[in-house]
Amino acid sequence: MKRVLNFSAGPGVLPVPVLERAAAEMLDWQGQGLSVMEMSHRSDAFIDIAARAEQGLRTLMGVPDGYRVLFLQGGATLQFGMVPMNLRREGAGADYLDTGQWSKKAIEEARKSGPVNIVASGAASKYTCIPPRGDWACDPAASYLHYTSNETIGGVQFHHVPDAGAVPLVCDMSSDILSGPVDVSRFGLIYAGAQKNIGPAGLTVVVVRDDLLGRAPKSTPAMLDYAVQAASESMYNTPPTWAIYIAGLVFDWLQDLGGMDEVARRNAEKAKVLYDLFDGTEFYRCPVASADRSVMNVPFTLRDASLDEPFLREAEAAGLQQLKGHRSVGGMRASLYNAMPLSGVRSLAAFMCDFERRHG
Ligand SMILES: *Cc1c(COP(=O)(O)O)cnc(C)c1O
């Protein structure tokens, strides 16, 4: 069996021990004589799987009492719509920080339901840095303030939680959730599609403060109402059972590694391999401001764009896959999610140095 090094931005690499365990339990989950995929979501066995997954996430993130964990569907993209549907107070505006492609998608969707105030935008810098907090024009009466903690395409990441005052802070953490410790008590709501750093596509995690439930208008479809989902323990309809099971295994794996502090240490070490490489050459270039560089998604360009194609072809042949940058920005992007080992990043760096030697 041969496994490639998968640098995809999503769906991303999963931990081998998790895949091995899922494979071992595929035909007969813990003596039940069936796979998790075939279980009733109302069975004791599955209710226990879901409860353990929730507990795993709560422990890792240190989710305080007073917050609900929801396992939903529709991806982060559905949250772009659900957040304003549920949290917007009648007639009130919503504050959004614009740091790149994913922020813009969230903003577009929020505009459909009412006024949106862009507190600051990274557009002038071509989204290569986070606008300084002092320059944000926040509305103290906003229903909430939304930001994207890690721009998966641009490679810009917050390394701290911004101050939102008394306004509920809402964060799209799709591509850096569980990449390190975060103080959940600072947030009103956190959401993330699972397929970057949690598990299979099809699951969306929402962590929401109790007081923000029950604000959706009566006309809101049940499936899109956080309060309905919370009241039914995320089982208003059939949840994505398989994805929840795998997510639970990933949470256990992260805990076994040592929890969020250790995971953050590993991720910083991995990212440093590439950022140090960029600092020592003009052949490769990372456009992102040093202070805002992402540890999860590392975009870079080659000095000579005519080498892009041979770079990708040779990388692929060397087992280094999915390095092509997003179609909107071009160049390359290496995604270094939790399940990408340090040895994988070192292999990429060694390939890059060798490629430069041959083509530089
Ligand atoms: C991938 C991604 C999304 C979109 O996620 P879907 O689950 O495909 O809807 C939104 N925001 C960020 C930051 C992402 O990385």
Ligand as a Chemical Component Dictionary entry (heavy atoms), coordinates in Angstrom:
data_LIG
# 
_chem_comp.id                   LIG 
_chem_comp.type                 NON-POLYMER 
_chem_comp.pdbx_formal_charge   0 
_chem_comp.three_letter_code    LIG 
# 
loop_
_chem_comp_atom.comp_id 
_chem_comp_atom.atom_id 
_chem_comp_atom.alt_atom_id 
_chem_comp_atom.type_symbol 
_chem_comp_atom.charge 
_chem_comp_atom.model_Cartn_x 
_chem_comp_atom.model_Cartn_y 
_chem_comp_atom.model_Cartn_z 
_chem_comp_atom.pdbx_ordinal 
LIG C1 C1 C 0 -13.717 25.529 2.993 1  
LIG C2 C2 C 0 -14.170 26.767 3.669 2  
LIG C3 C3 C 0 -15.503 27.218 3.603 3  
LIG C4 C4 C 0 -16.555 26.495 2.798 4  
LIG O1 O1 O 0 -16.822 25.275 3.387 5  
LIG P1 P1 P 0 -17.958 24.288 2.858 6  
LIG O2 O2 O 0 -18.003 23.304 3.975 7  
LIG O3 O3 O 0 -17.493 23.745 1.563 8  
LIG O4 O4 O 0 -19.206 25.063 2.723 9  
LIG C5 C5 C 0 -15.853 28.356 4.294 10 
LIG N1 N1 N 0 -14.944 29.038 5.018 11 
LIG C6 C6 C 0 -13.651 28.656 5.089 12 
LIG C7 C7 C 0 -12.695 29.451 5.911 13 
LIG C8 C8 C 0 -13.228 27.507 4.424 14 
LIG O5 O5 O 0 -11.954 27.113 4.517 15 
# 
loop_
_chem_comp_bond.comp_id 
_chem_comp_bond.atom_id_1 
_chem_comp_bond.atom_id_2 
_chem_comp_bond.value_order 
_chem_comp_bond.pdbx_ordinal 
LIG C1 C2 SING 1  
LIG C2 C3 SING 2  
LIG C2 C8 DOUB 3  
LIG C3 C4 SING 4  
LIG C3 C5 DOUB 5  
LIG C4 O1 SING 6  
LIG O1 P1 SING 7  
LIG P1 O2 DOUB 8  
LIG P1 O3 SING 9  
LIG P1 O4 SING 10 
LIG C5 N1 SING 11 
LIG N1 C6 DOUB 12 
LIG C6 C7 SING 13 
LIG C6 C8 SING 14 
LIG C8 O5 SING 15 
# 
